[in-house]
């Protein structure tokens, strides 16, 4: 299951107050993060995502979970999109949006299987 761990992130409640939503276009795909949902126990957050890659349109949920002093960003196990490069990039784009707001955060580890965008490696 593709995921990445961002260290140095704010508490989940702070992200919930101003969720990282938007559109990211590249020559290969369009990635949209549409809306965010905080769990009742405030232990995780779901982000509704849509990815368009040529003919393939996928909707799924990304899950953000506080873990190991950071934030784990992964596909929600209840959704099963085809794990294309666009879906993997969507998880990275969520991390890029968080990092843009909180520049001290860094990628601790990942298994995305794609090169990390420059906004996450610098």
URJO-V596122 format. One record per residue. RES is the residue in one letter. SS is DSSP state (@ for helix, = for strand, . for the rest). PHI is phi as a letter, one per 20 degrees, with the letter a starting at -180 (none if undefined). OMEGA is omega as a letter, one per 20 degrees, with the letter a starting at -180 (NA if undefined). Layout:
res=RES ss=SS phi=PHI omega=OMEGA
res=RES ss=SS phi=PHI omega=OMEGA
//
This chain:
res=X ss=. phi=none omega=a
res=X ss=. phi=f omega=r
res=X ss== phi=b omega=r
res=X ss== phi=b omega=a
res=X ss== phi=d omega=r
res=X ss== phi=e omega=r
res=X ss== phi=d omega=r
res=X ss=. phi=m omega=a
res=X ss=. phi=e omega=r
res=X ss=. phi=f omega=r
res=X ss=. phi=f omega=a
res=X ss=@ phi=g omega=r
res=X ss=@ phi=g omega=r
res=X ss=@ phi=f omega=r
res=X ss=@ phi=f omega=a
res=X ss=@ phi=f omega=a
res=X ss=@ phi=f omega=r
res=X ss=. phi=c omega=a
res=X ss=. phi=f omega=a
res=X ss=. phi=e omega=a
res=X ss=. phi=d omega=r
res=X ss== phi=r omega=a
res=X ss== phi=c omega=r
res=X ss== phi=c omega=a
res=X ss== phi=d omega=r
res=X ss=. phi=c omega=r
res=X ss=. phi=f omega=a
res=X ss=. phi=e omega=a
res=X ss=. phi=a omega=r
res=X ss== phi=d omega=a
res=X ss== phi=d omega=r
res=X ss== phi=c omega=r
res=X ss== phi=d omega=a
res=X ss== phi=e omega=r
res=X ss== phi=b omega=a
res=X ss== phi=c omega=a
res=X ss== phi=c omega=r
res=X ss== phi=e omega=r
res=X ss=. phi=f omega=a
res=X ss=. phi=g omega=r
res=X ss=. phi=e omega=r
res=X ss=. phi=l omega=a
res=X ss=. phi=e omega=r
res=X ss== phi=b omega=r
res=X ss== phi=c omega=r
res=X ss== phi=d omega=r
res=X ss== phi=c omega=r
res=X ss== phi=f omega=a
res=X ss== phi=c omega=r
res=X ss== phi=c omega=r
res=X ss== phi=c omega=r
res=X ss== phi=d omega=r
res=X ss== phi=c omega=a
res=X ss=. phi=l omega=a
res=X ss=. phi=e omega=a
res=X ss== phi=e omega=r
res=X ss== phi=d omega=a
res=X ss== phi=c omega=r
res=X ss== phi=d omega=a
res=X ss== phi=a omega=r
res=X ss== phi=d omega=r
res=X ss== phi=d omega=a
res=X ss== phi=d omega=r
res=X ss== phi=d omega=a
res=X ss== phi=c omega=r
res=X ss== phi=f omega=a
res=X ss== phi=b omega=r
res=X ss=. phi=l omega=r
res=X ss=. phi=m omega=a
res=X ss== phi=b omega=a
res=X ss== phi=c omega=r
res=X ss== phi=e omega=r
res=X ss== phi=d omega=a
res=X ss== phi=b omega=r
res=X ss== phi=f omega=r
res=X ss=. phi=f omega=a
res=X ss=. phi=f omega=a
res=X ss=. phi=f omega=r
res=X ss=. phi=d omega=a
res=X ss=. phi=c omega=r
res=X ss=. phi=f omega=r
res=X ss=. phi=f omega=a
res=X ss=. phi=e omega=a
res=X ss=. phi=e omega=r
res=X ss=@ phi=f omega=r
res=X ss=@ phi=f omega=r
res=X ss=@ phi=f omega=r
res=X ss=@ phi=f omega=r
res=X ss=@ phi=f omega=r
res=X ss=@ phi=g omega=r
res=X ss=@ phi=f omega=r
res=X ss=@ phi=f omega=a
res=X ss=@ phi=f omega=r
res=X ss=@ phi=f omega=r
res=X ss=@ phi=f omega=r
res=X ss=@ phi=f omega=r
res=X ss=@ phi=f omega=r
res=X ss=@ phi=f omega=a
res=X ss=@ phi=f omega=r
res=X ss=@ phi=f omega=a
res=X ss=@ phi=e omega=a
res=X ss=. phi=c omega=a
res=X ss=. phi=f omega=r
res=X ss=. phi=f omega=r
res=X ss=. phi=f omega=a
res=X ss== phi=c omega=r
res=X ss== phi=e omega=r
res=X ss== phi=e omega=r
res=X ss== phi=a omega=r
res=X ss== phi=a omega=r
res=X ss=. phi=c omega=a
res=X ss=. phi=f omega=r
res=X ss=. phi=m omega=r
res=X ss=. phi=c omega=r
res=X ss=. phi=f omega=r
res=X ss=. phi=f omega=r
res=X ss=. phi=g omega=a
res=X ss=@ phi=g omega=a
res=X ss=@ phi=f omega=r
res=X ss=@ phi=d omega=a
res=X ss=@ phi=e omega=a
res=X ss=. phi=e omega=NA
//
